Amino acid sequence: MGPIEDKTVSGDRVIVALDVSTYEAAIAWVDRLPEVSFWKVGLELFISAGPAIVQELKQRQKRIFLDLKLHDIPNTMAGAARAVGRYGVDLLTVHGSAGLTALEAAQSAAIAGATEAGVTPPQLIAVTLLTSIGPDRLAADLQVSASVADYTAHLAQLAKMAGLAGAVCSPQEATTLRSHCGADFLLVCPGVRPAWAASGDQQRTLTPAEAFAAGASYLVVGRPVTAAADPVAAWERLVAEVASS
Ligand SMILES: O=c1ccn([C@@H]2O[C@H](COP(=O)(O)O)[C@@H](O)[C@H]2O)c(=O)[nH]1
């Protein structure tokens, strides 16, 4: 079943972030949490371990969110997206603020790469505004005068216009983005914090149950599970919370 079709709230819609620096550490997490079906490979792991970690996760029939957050000129975005397209991953991030032309270039190049390799193309999702940035930093650091809601809705709509499958947003914006972008647009939400987990550097958070209720398609969770004293118990508690919501 593809990511868009699966609307049931369950652990299959919770992506766990493999924020570790070695191939061996990543595989140790996959072995430790066998119930997790969808893993996020981010910059730290991909730069350290390379495509081998993607190949191993595919071998184990895990779904893969390759969170590379591509952000460049259209020609460079296209080259990178074409290369990722060949991997057969499920989701790939680009930054929405790269602009419409770059998003369109990445989208068509990812399909071209997948076609060359004979694999299913990744669904491209555009980062709207990093969940570590609050309204004060949006104005002060980025000099954006729009509200977080308006800014993220604009970038999500740009992604939709470019033909992307969805956006990355905080769960706090999920309801607004869902109403702007429609039922089939993927909303992938990091910045998720159960009541029992520390927020750390995340600024715009909701609990997992609140995030799904707001319209999230998928949640991305790292430290609430991986930094817990008992990660297996933390995963089970989180899944139980969303299943009963
Ligand atoms: O806006 C964004 C985009 C991506 N992320 C990624 O999600 C996980 C969250 O990890 P936690 O430990 O649960 O905070 C992490 O890999 C980020 O790179 C994000 O947090 N916000």
The ligand as an SDF file (V2000), in Angstrom:
LIG
                    3D

 21 22  0  0  0  0  0  0  0  0999 V2000
   11.4070   20.9680    9.9630 O   0  0  0  0  0  0  0  0  0  0  0  0
   11.9820   19.8940   10.2230 C   0  0  0  0  0  0  0  0  0  0  0  0
   12.4470   19.0360    9.2460 C   0  0  0  0  0  0  0  0  0  0  0  0
   13.0530   17.8630    9.6010 C   0  0  0  0  0  0  0  0  0  0  0  0
   13.2140   17.5270   10.8980 N   0  0  0  0  0  0  0  0  0  0  0  0
   13.8510   16.2400   11.2120 C   0  0  0  0  0  0  0  0  0  0  0  0
   12.9710   15.4230   11.9920 O   0  0  0  0  0  0  0  0  0  0  0  0
   13.6860   14.7420   13.0110 C   0  0  0  0  0  0  0  0  0  0  0  0
   13.0900   15.1320   14.3430 C   0  0  0  0  0  0  0  0  0  0  0  0
   13.8510   14.5560   15.3800 O   0  0  0  0  0  0  0  0  0  0  0  0
   13.4970   14.7730   16.9210 P   0  0  0  0  0  0  0  0  0  0  0  0
   14.6390   14.1000   17.6330 O   0  0  0  0  0  0  0  0  0  0  0  0
   12.1640   14.1030   17.1590 O   0  0  0  0  0  0  0  0  0  0  0  0
   13.4470   16.2480   17.1870 O   0  0  0  0  0  0  0  0  0  0  0  0
   15.1540   15.1280   12.8740 C   0  0  0  0  0  0  0  0  0  0  0  0
   15.8010   14.0830   12.1830 O   0  0  0  0  0  0  0  0  0  0  0  0
   15.1510   16.3770   12.0150 C   0  0  0  0  0  0  0  0  0  0  0  0
   16.2480   16.4470   11.1370 O   0  0  0  0  0  0  0  0  0  0  0  0
   12.7680   18.3820   11.8800 C   0  0  0  0  0  0  0  0  0  0  0  0
   12.9220   18.1130   13.0940 O   0  0  0  0  0  0  0  0  0  0  0  0
   12.1440   19.5290   11.5090 N   0  0  0  0  0  0  0  0  0  0  0  0
  1  2  2  0
  2  3  1  0
  2 21  1  0
  3  4  2  0
  4  5  1  0
  5  6  1  0
  5 19  1  0
  6  7  1  0
  6 17  1  0
  7  8  1  0
  8  9  1  0
  8 15  1  0
  9 10  1  0
 10 11  1  0
 11 12  2  0
 11 13  1  0
 11 14  1  0
 15 16  1  0
 15 17  1  0
 17 18  1  0
 19 20  2  0
 19 21  1  0
M  END
$$$$
